[in-house]
Amino acid sequence: MADEHKHEHKGTHEHGHDHNDHDHSHSHEDAHAHGGAHVHEDTHAHDHEHGHSHDHGDDHKSRFHDPAHAAEFDQRGMSDMRSHLTTKLIEALTLKGDELILDLATGTGRVARPLAQQIKNGRIVGVDEAMAMLDVGHQHKEPIAHYVQSAGEADKLPFKSGTFDRAFVSFSLHHFGNPAGVVSEVLRVLKNGGRFVVLDPIIEEAKDSVDIALEAKINQVFRRTHGGGFRFHTASSIQRLLTKAGYRVPRTSVLSYPFNQEGMDGLPTGRHWLEAALELEKEAPELAERMKKNYFTWHSHGDHAHVKGSFSYALITGVKPA
Ligand SMILES: C[S@@+](CC[C@H](N)C(=O)[O-])C[C@H]1O[C@@H](n2cnc3c(N)ncnc32)[C@H](O)[C@@H]1O
């Protein structure tokens, strides 16, 4: 395959590596030029298959099980950045339009909604363990065509082996307490030659003990809200998860989005990042300096903080060997 080398300097930074085909692309694109993946559906076939529910008791339940949080999550809608990432994810699925697609941890269907636009004869099956999220998606004012919901856990999928042509997981891998079990389970339910696309926020690869301590602190802050299973991955740890499970990994892209703004509004999980930064400033100045170097700077004034830096997301494709 011919070498591809795109280099445009705008807003977003993307680093793509096509490992098997030795195709190397490196492009810089404008996140804001790709907004508008939000679609309106008038006609719909909206089945609601709540196969089975899992009750683990309240101590295991994440905030996604809370109807008020589920509604608030959905109302946040799609920032330009999220729309751009969703467009990239849909491209990575390489669809003809007749595929059976698993939307793992579908939530309220924020990705399934624009994805449904690409589907002619196929179907999207959205699985989530949180009935509250499924319910918000089901009652949504913009129903999703070609979409069915199923309650289930990501590492115990209620489907037969070799069912799906495609699978994807968006903004959820870091919530899974058993990510290795999940990617193996997806491999099981994929057809041979089927594709699994993972989109997830990532942290920097730790290069020394300060990075390792910073990573521990970031995960600790997020676990207060999201529970003990929460863990940020790196691009290479996601690649390793997939290859260890038995996928071929033909493509890995890292998309970085710069920001320079008042407060963390519009930045996914931004509030917790700022919480971690402010705690580090008080408790561990060396880690705060590293946070500034690796992720973003912050300048507090009153209740507000000006933040400047960038967050990165991995878009990684795994293929089940034929
Ligand atoms: C941040 S939301 C993302 C939702 C959707 N994919 C999106 O991009 O908008 C994370 C979702 O993962 C779901 N989830 C977390 N752990 C899960 C598990 N083990 N099995 C199934 N769903 C899970 C949560 O209930 C929640 O709906």
The ligand as an SDF file (V2000), in Angstrom:
LIG
                    3D

 27 29  0  0  0  0  0  0  0  0999 V2000
  -19.9420    7.2340   29.3170 C   0  0  0  0  0  0  0  0  0  0  0  0
  -21.2710    6.1620   28.9220 S   0  0  0  0  0  0  0  0  0  0  0  0
  -21.0640    6.0240   27.1650 C   0  0  0  0  0  0  0  0  0  0  0  0
  -22.3450    5.7180   26.4310 C   0  0  0  0  0  0  0  0  0  0  0  0
  -22.2630    5.7050   24.9060 C   0  0  0  0  0  0  0  0  0  0  0  0
  -21.3990    4.6340   24.4210 N   0  0  0  0  0  0  0  0  0  0  0  0
  -21.7830    7.0440   24.3980 C   0  0  0  0  0  0  0  0  0  0  0  0
  -20.7100    7.1200   23.7590 O   0  0  0  0  0  0  0  0  0  0  0  0
  -22.4970    8.0260   24.6130 O   0  0  0  0  0  0  0  0  0  0  0  0
  -20.7460    4.6020   29.5390 C   0  0  0  0  0  0  0  0  0  0  0  0
  -21.7930    3.5050   29.4680 C   0  0  0  0  0  0  0  0  0  0  0  0
  -21.1720    2.2520   29.7780 O   0  0  0  0  0  0  0  0  0  0  0  0
  -22.1300    1.4680   30.4480 C   0  0  0  0  0  0  0  0  0  0  0  0
  -21.4170    0.3740   31.1260 N   0  0  0  0  0  0  0  0  0  0  0  0
  -20.4310    0.4990   32.0410 C   0  0  0  0  0  0  0  0  0  0  0  0
  -19.9880   -0.7130   32.4050 N   0  0  0  0  0  0  0  0  0  0  0  0
  -20.7140   -1.6320   31.7070 C   0  0  0  0  0  0  0  0  0  0  0  0
  -20.7160   -3.0680   31.6390 C   0  0  0  0  0  0  0  0  0  0  0  0
  -19.8650   -3.7850   32.3590 N   0  0  0  0  0  0  0  0  0  0  0  0
  -21.5870   -3.6550   30.8110 N   0  0  0  0  0  0  0  0  0  0  0  0
  -22.4490   -2.9340   30.0600 C   0  0  0  0  0  0  0  0  0  0  0  0
  -22.5060   -1.5930   30.0820 N   0  0  0  0  0  0  0  0  0  0  0  0
  -21.6340   -0.9420   30.8920 C   0  0  0  0  0  0  0  0  0  0  0  0
  -22.7900    2.4530   31.3850 C   0  0  0  0  0  0  0  0  0  0  0  0
  -24.0090    1.9740   31.8960 O   0  0  0  0  0  0  0  0  0  0  0  0
  -22.9220    3.6650   30.4610 C   0  0  0  0  0  0  0  0  0  0  0  0
  -24.1570    3.6750   29.7860 O   0  0  0  0  0  0  0  0  0  0  0  0
  1  2  1  0
  2  3  1  0
  2 10  1  0
  3  4  1  0
  4  5  1  0
  5  6  1  0
  5  7  1  0
  7  8  2  0
  7  9  1  0
 10 11  1  0
 11 12  1  0
 11 26  1  0
 12 13  1  0
 13 14  1  0
 13 24  1  0
 14 15  1  0
 14 23  1  0
 15 16  2  0
 16 17  1  0
 17 18  1  0
 17 23  2  0
 18 19  1  0
 18 20  2  0
 20 21  1  0
 21 22  2  0
 22 23  1  0
 24 25  1  0
 24 26  1  0
 26 27  1  0
M  CHG  2   2   1   9  -1
M  END
$$$$
